[in-house]
Amino acid sequence: MRIRAALRNELPRLQDIERAAGRCFRDVGMAEIAEDEPPALDVLARHLRAGLAWVAVAPSADGLSATADPSAADLSAAGPSAAGVPVAYLIADRVDGNLHVEQVSVHPGYARRGIGRSLLDHLADRAAADAVPALTLTTFRDVPWNAPYYARCGFAVLDEEAVGPELRAVRADESALGLDRWPRVCMGRPVRRRATPGAPPPATPAAARHGEGPVGQG
């Protein structure tokens, strides 16, 4: 599996991945979330132009069963190519000086292979290169592949005082969309900065401090 920047002609495929990944919400009584439309093409394009859209690619999608998952046909039809076939994606924003995970989703045919974690680690590497102090995200607290999953990936629930104004605005927008029908949380993961020879280790920035508490999707 390889991670690279998304390509413009792949954006409709990212929507297909999102639709397939969302179906699992029906299993936990959240049909409304399962039926949500994926990010619009212009939204995905905005992340791409900002250099904050990545895909995990396989040489081909032949391992997907179209009979087990009808959406798999969309991926397998792409066939092998030099660029590979996207099977997962992550898009991010800059929020309160941090890199914010807007969405990370893995096609269910490629679930449980550590692909989502690899995408998050790739974002953390980008953050370290840019001297960004932390990753943040918002997610459903009680959905197993949301907050508990992110906790296993190094995120923790943020204290109220650690939630910056831009992240509060993100939560306000989510609330207006009705997502607060189910408990949601803000989570953060401190970024380990690249060391400068001879320099003391940096202190954890305030925005990355968190309380007890973590493309998971949501």
C-alpha positions in Angstrom: 0.0 0.0 0.0 1.3 3.4 -1.0 0.2 6.9 0.1 0.4 9.8 -2.3 -1.3 13.1 -3.1 -4.8 12.7 -4.6 -5.2 13.5 -8.3 -8.0 15.7 -9.7 -9.5 12.9 -11.8 -9.8 10.7 -8.7 -12.1 12.9 -6.8 -15.3 11.0 -7.9 -13.6 7.8 -6.7 -13.1 9.4 -3.3 -16.8 10.0 -3.2 -17.4 6.3 -4.0 -15.1 5.3 -1.1 -17.0 7.6 1.2 -20.4 6.2 0.3 -19.1 2.6 0.8 -17.4 3.4 4.1 -20.6 5.2 5.4 -22.8 2.1 5.1 -21.5 0.6 8.4 -23.3 3.4 10.3 -26.6 1.5 9.6 -25.3 -1.3 11.9 -25.3 1.1 14.9 -28.7 2.7 14.2 -27.3 5.8 12.5 -29.0 5.4 9.1 -29.0 9.2 8.6 -25.3 9.3 8.7 -25.1 6.3 6.3 -27.2 8.2 3.9 -25.2 11.5 4.0 -23.7 12.5 0.7 -19.9 12.6 0.5 -18.0 15.8 0.3 -18.9 17.6 -3.0 -16.3 17.6 -5.8 -15.6 21.3 -5.3 -14.9 20.7 -1.6 -12.6 17.9 -2.4 -10.9 20.1 -5.0 -10.3 22.8 -2.5 -8.4 20.4 -0.2 -6.5 19.1 -3.3 -5.4 22.7 -4.3 -4.3 23.3 -0.7 -2.1 20.2 -0.8 -4.1 18.6 1.9 -5.7 15.6 0.2 -4.0 12.2 0.1 -5.0 8.7 -1.0 -3.8 5.2 -0.1 -3.5 3.2 -3.3 -3.3 -0.5 -4.3 -1.8 -1.7 -7.5 -5.3 -2.8 -8.4 -8.6 -3.3 -6.7 -8.9 -7.0 -7.7 -9.1 -8.0 -4.1 -12.5 -6.4 -3.7 -15.6 -8.5 -4.3 -18.3 -6.7 -6.3 -20.8 -9.3 -5.1 -20.1 -8.7 -1.5 -20.0 -4.9 -1.9 -21.7 -3.4 -5.0 -19.5 -0.3 -4.7 -16.4 -2.5 -5.2 -17.2 -2.6 -8.9 -16.4 1.1 -9.2 -12.9 0.4 -7.9 -12.1 -2.8 -9.6 -13.2 -1.4 -12.9 -10.4 1.1 -12.7 -7.9 -1.7 -13.1 -4.1 -1.4 -12.4 -2.3 1.7 -13.4 1.1 3.4 -12.7 -0.6 5.6 -10.1 -2.5 2.8 -8.4 -6.1 2.6 -7.4 -7.2 4.7 -4.4 -8.9 2.6 -1.7 -8.8 5.2 1.1 -8.4 8.9 1.5 -7.7 11.7 4.0 -8.5 15.4 3.6 -7.3 18.0 6.1 -7.7 21.7 6.9 -5.7 24.2 8.9 -7.6 25.0 12.1 -6.2 27.0 15.0 -2.7 26.5 13.7 -3.1 22.8 13.7 -3.8 20.2 10.9 -7.4 19.2 11.3 -8.6 15.8 9.9 -11.7 16.7 8.0 -12.3 13.2 6.8 -10.5 9.9 6.6 -12.3 6.9 5.0 -11.2 3.4 4.0 -13.2 1.3 1.5 -14.6 -1.6 3.5 -13.0 -4.1 1.1 -9.7 -2.8 2.5 -10.6 -2.4 6.1 -8.6 -3.7 9.1 -5.2 -3.4 7.3 -3.9 -0.4 9.1 -4.6 1.9 6.2 -6.4 4.6 8.1 -3.7 4.7 10.7 -1.1 5.0 8.0 -2.9 8.0 6.5 -3.0 9.6 9.9 0.7 9.0 10.4 1.3 10.5 7.0 -0.5 13.6 8.1 1.5 13.7 11.3 4.7 13.6 9.2 3.5 16.5 7.1 2.7 18.4 10.3 6.1 17.8 11.7 7.7 19.0 8.5 5.7 22.2 8.7 6.3 22.7 12.5 2.6 22.3 13.1 2.0 21.5 16.8 -0.9 19.0 16.7 -3.5 17.1 14.7 -7.2 17.6 15.6 -10.5 16.1 14.6 -14.1 15.8 15.7 -15.9 12.5 15.8 -18.6 10.5 17.3 -17.8 9.5 20.9 -19.5 6.1 21.1 -19.0 4.6 17.6 -16.4 1.9 17.8 -14.6 2.9 14.6 -14.6 6.6 15.5 -13.4 7.9 18.9 -12.2 4.6 20.3 -10.3 4.0 17.0 -8.7 7.4 17.1 -7.6 6.8 20.7 -5.7 3.8 19.5 -4.1 6.0 16.9 -2.7 8.4 19.5 -5.6 10.9 19.8 -7.3 11.9 23.1 -10.4 14.0 23.9 -9.5 17.7 24.3 -10.3 19.7 27.4 -12.7 22.5 26.8 -10.0 25.1 27.3 -7.8 23.4 24.7 -10.4 23.8 22.0 -9.5 26.9 20.0 -12.0 29.3 18.4 -11.8 27.8 14.9 -12.4 24.3 16.2 -15.3 25.6 18.2 -16.7 27.0 14.9 -16.3 23.6 13.3 -18.4 22.1 16.1 -21.0 24.8 15.8 -21.4 24.0 12.1 -21.7 20.3 12.9 -24.4 21.0 15.5 -26.3 23.1 13.0 -26.3 20.1 10.7 -27.8 17.9 13.4 -24.8 15.8 14.2 -25.2 16.4 17.9 -28.1 13.9 17.9 -25.2 11.5 18.9 -22.4 12.5 21.3 -19.4 14.1 19.5 -16.0 15.1 20.8 -13.0 17.1 19.8 -9.7 15.1 19.9 -6.1 16.0 19.5 -2.8 14.3 18.9 0.5 16.2 19.6 3.0 16.2 16.8 6.5 15.2 17.6 8.6 17.9 16.0 11.7 17.0 14.0 14.7 17.5 16.3 17.3 20.1 15.6 20.8 18.8 16.6 21.8 20.2 20.0 18.4 21.7 20.7 16.4 20.8 23.8 13.1 18.9 23.2 10.1 21.3 22.7 7.4 21.6 25.3 4.0 20.2 24.3 2.0 23.2 23.0 -1.1 24.3 24.9 -3.4 23.5 21.9 -2.2 19.9 22.0 -2.7 19.3 25.8 -5.7 17.1 26.5 -7.7 15.5 29.3 -8.5 11.9 29.9 -10.3 10.4 27.3 -9.9 9.8 20.3 -10.8 7.7 6.9 -12.3 5.4 11.5 -14.7 7.7 9.7 -17.0 10.5 10.9 
